[in-house]
């Protein structure tokens, strides 16, 4: 109960605008994850009979299983979207690496233009 009270005090100190920004960031992250999952499944020509949101929720739950969570994610993509196991791995790699490549590219552009100065 103490943790709950501490959380409420912390959220109360943030203010309404900060809470709205935090919720917007979380919703934006979910939407971007769903977009990249759709791109990955389209790239391997998977079927869209089942919901992408359901697949994403199952993939999040698979992350909670240590050691075999990645393999379970591949199985979820394979069974829900009728891809082969190899295509499920490719779709998963697109979901994992494409956002990282985009953020990395943006950071490289910011560093090279001098907007973001790295201390290293």
Buried (B, 14 or more C-beta within 10 A) or exposed (E): EEEEEEEEEEEEEEEEEEEEEEEEEEEEEEEEBBBBBBEBBEBBEBEEEBEBEEBBEBBEEBEEEEEEBBEBBBBBBBBBBBBEEEBBBBBBEBBEEBBEEEEEEEEEEEEEEEEEEEEE
